[in-house]
Amino acid sequence: MVPVGTDPPSRLDGSETGVTVIIPVKVSGPSGPPQGDRTRRAVGVVGEVFITLGVLLLLLCVYQLWWTNVESAKATDVVRDEISSEWETTPVIKSATGGKPGTIARPASGKGFAFLYIPRINDKVWRLPVIQGTSLSVLAEGAGHYTSSALPGQVGNFAVAAHRATHNEPFRDIDAIKPGDKVYVETKAGWYTYVLDRYKIVKPTDTWVINPVPSKTKETPTKALITLTTCNPRWASYERWIWWGHLTKATAKSDGPPDGINPRSA
Amino acid sequence: MYSWIWEKLPGSWPIKLAEAIVALAVVVVVLFVAVFPAVEPNLPFNNVTVDEGVTTPDVSSSTAPVPPSPTSATPSGAGSPVPTLVEEGGAPGSADLTGDQGGSTEIPVGPATVTPAPLPS
């Protein structure tokens, strides 16, 4: 191969360090490089653009797979502390009749109001904050509560969404859950024990899954239910994974957490 | 492109190297803080809610028409071993609502104060 427009190296002395650096210096002047050189340079620029795009995509992967988890873990801790300190500094909500939890006020949008505990997937869902709303910014901080759905313990459907991939991925192991598994929900007023009954994979448009009675017909609810929603498949999310469960127990906050549950450690 | 940038950087080569590293760091920070978060909502694996393409159905109102749902066309349990339970006319597991209770406490029966609110879109 005949070297076209080979650049003669120039020498720079690293003086004291004695380092000798050889840097190629372009000699082709403004009079215009030969045709071959121009083509070569064009190919080089195209190559650089492709390399740049590749690096950008790799960085996007780093962002999604690592950085969103770092940021969300921090944000989750902040919300967790906010909820805890609010519960500690304001009086416990009591019901008129002892033994049962009182009623919490409907939380403001973006405000954390409950903790979720799922022993089966306790490395991800343990004191997981439940925040009012299901926007991406909310879901980056914890689990999101469908605004119009029931509150924990209420008759109706307490519906919650969370990420399965990226952003701390609370529902990463949603497929490890089995029918009969328990979900504990802690609010300022009390502890609620739900038992998960069944799951179903649905389309993203199937909003009936969070209806007060999860069916396509509008029915008046008589039971207190829970619904968990997340994406399926984990890295594609063109479907939704839905878990349904029902309330089995509700106790006032003063009675402490349910048997076998230590809120501070899984 | 990059050789052109290298040539335009002022100073001797160690200074150029430092400048290049700083410039690279700035680019990465801008990507992580501004560009990627803006791109993110369009990525296909961040959607975890049931709401897409539905125009604010009122889930609490019994008079509102049922939103058009393509589920009826979905074969039940498509692509997964879904335990099929009763879907219509009965809450799942309603028979053993009090099964785990041990008779110690009661389910609080209060009206669900579901306020009409649009689903997030």
Chai-1 contact restraints between the chains, C-beta under 6 A:
chainA,res_idxA,chainB,res_idxB,connection_type,confidence,min_distance_angstrom,max_distance_angstrom,comment,restraint_id
A,V45,B,M1,contact,1.0,0.0,6.0,A-B,restraint_1
A,E48,B,M1,contact,1.0,0.0,6.0,A-B,restraint_2
A,E48,B,Y2,contact,1.0,0.0,6.0,A-B,restraint_3
A,L59,B,L31,contact,1.0,0.0,6.0,A-B,restraint_4
A,Y63,B,F32,contact,1.0,0.0,6.0,A-B,restraint_5
A,Y63,B,F36,contact,1.0,0.0,6.0,A-B,restraint_6
A,K100,B,P108,contact,1.0,0.0,6.0,A-B,restraint_7
A,T134,B,T49,contact,1.0,0.0,6.0,A-B,restraint_8
A,T134,B,P120,contact,1.0,0.0,6.0,A-B,restraint_9
A,S135,B,P120,contact,1.0,0.0,6.0,A-B,restraint_10
A,T147,B,A117,contact,1.0,0.0,6.0,A-B,restraint_11
A,S148,B,V59,contact,1.0,0.0,6.0,A-B,restraint_12
A,S148,B,S60,contact,1.0,0.0,6.0,A-B,restraint_13
A,S148,B,V114,contact,1.0,0.0,6.0,A-B,restraint_14
A,S148,B,A117,contact,1.0,0.0,6.0,A-B,restraint_15
A,A150,B,A112,contact,1.0,0.0,6.0,A-B,restraint_16
A,G153,B,P108,contact,1.0,0.0,6.0,A-B,restraint_17
A,Q154,B,A112,contact,1.0,0.0,6.0,A-B,restraint_18
A,V155,B,A112,contact,1.0,0.0,6.0,A-B,restraint_19
A,G156,B,A112,contact,1.0,0.0,6.0,A-B,restraint_20
A,G156,B,V114,contact,1.0,0.0,6.0,A-B,restraint_21
A,A161,B,V48,contact,1.0,0.0,6.0,A-B,restraint_22
A,A161,B,T49,contact,1.0,0.0,6.0,A-B,restraint_23
A,H163,B,V48,contact,1.0,0.0,6.0,A-B,restraint_24
A,A165,B,F45,contact,1.0,0.0,6.0,A-B,restraint_25
A,D197,B,P92,contact,1.0,0.0,6.0,A-B,restraint_26
A,D197,B,G93,contact,1.0,0.0,6.0,A-B,restraint_27
A,R198,B,P83,contact,1.0,0.0,6.0,A-B,restraint_28
A,R198,B,L85,contact,1.0,0.0,6.0,A-B,restraint_29
A,R198,B,P92,contact,1.0,0.0,6.0,A-B,restraint_30
A,K200,B,V82,contact,1.0,0.0,6.0,A-B,restraint_31
A,I201,B,S80,contact,1.0,0.0,6.0,A-B,restraint_32
A,K203,B,P70,contact,1.0,0.0,6.0,A-B,restraint_33
A,P204,B,V50,contact,1.0,0.0,6.0,A-B,restraint_34
A,P204,B,E52,contact,1.0,0.0,6.0,A-B,restraint_35
A,T205,B,E52,contact,1.0,0.0,6.0,A-B,restraint_36
A,T205,B,G53,contact,1.0,0.0,6.0,A-B,restraint_37
A,T205,B,V54,contact,1.0,0.0,6.0,A-B,restraint_38
A,D206,B,V50,contact,1.0,0.0,6.0,A-B,restraint_39
A,D206,B,S69,contact,1.0,0.0,6.0,A-B,restraint_40
A,D206,B,T71,contact,1.0,0.0,6.0,A-B,restraint_41
A,T207,B,V50,contact,1.0,0.0,6.0,A-B,restraint_42
A,T207,B,V54,contact,1.0,0.0,6.0,A-B,restraint_43
A,T207,B,P57,contact,1.0,0.0,6.0,A-B,restraint_44
A,V209,B,V50,contact,1.0,0.0,6.0,A-B,restraint_45
A,N211,B,V59,contact,1.0,0.0,6.0,A-B,restraint_46
A,V213,B,A91,contact,1.0,0.0,6.0,A-B,restraint_47
A,S215,B,E87,contact,1.0,0.0,6.0,A-B,restraint_48
A,S215,B,E88,contact,1.0,0.0,6.0,A-B,restraint_49
A,K218,B,S62,contact,1.0,0.0,6.0,A-B,restraint_50
A,K223,B,A91,contact,1.0,0.0,6.0,A-B,restraint_51
A,K223,B,S94,contact,1.0,0.0,6.0,A-B,restraint_52
A,L225,B,A91,contact,1.0,0.0,6.0,A-B,restraint_53
A,T229,B,V50,contact,1.0,0.0,6.0,A-B,restraint_54
A,T230,B,V48,contact,1.0,0.0,6.0,A-B,restraint_55
A,C231,B,N47,contact,1.0,0.0,6.0,A-B,restraint_56
A,C231,B,V48,contact,1.0,0.0,6.0,A-B,restraint_57
A,W235,B,F45,contact,1.0,0.0,6.0,A-B,restraint_58
A,A236,B,P44,contact,1.0,0.0,6.0,A-B,restraint_59
A,S237,B,F45,contact,1.0,0.0,6.0,A-B,restraint_60
A,S237,B,N47,contact,1.0,0.0,6.0,A-B,restraint_61
A,R240,B,V50,contact,1.0,0.0,6.0,A-B,restraint_62
A,W244,B,P92,contact,1.0,0.0,6.0,A-B,restraint_63
A,H246,B,G93,contact,1.0,0.0,6.0,A-B,restraint_64
A,H246,B,L97,contact,1.0,0.0,6.0,A-B,restraint_65
A,L247,B,I107,contact,1.0,0.0,6.0,A-B,restraint_66
A,T248,B,D100,contact,1.0,0.0,6.0,A-B,restraint_67
A,T248,B,Q101,contact,1.0,0.0,6.0,A-B,restraint_68
A,K249,B,Q101,contact,1.0,0.0,6.0,A-B,restraint_69
A,K249,B,T105,contact,1.0,0.0,6.0,A-B,restraint_70
A,A250,B,P108,contact,1.0,0.0,6.0,A-B,restraint_71
A,T251,B,T105,contact,1.0,0.0,6.0,A-B,restraint_72
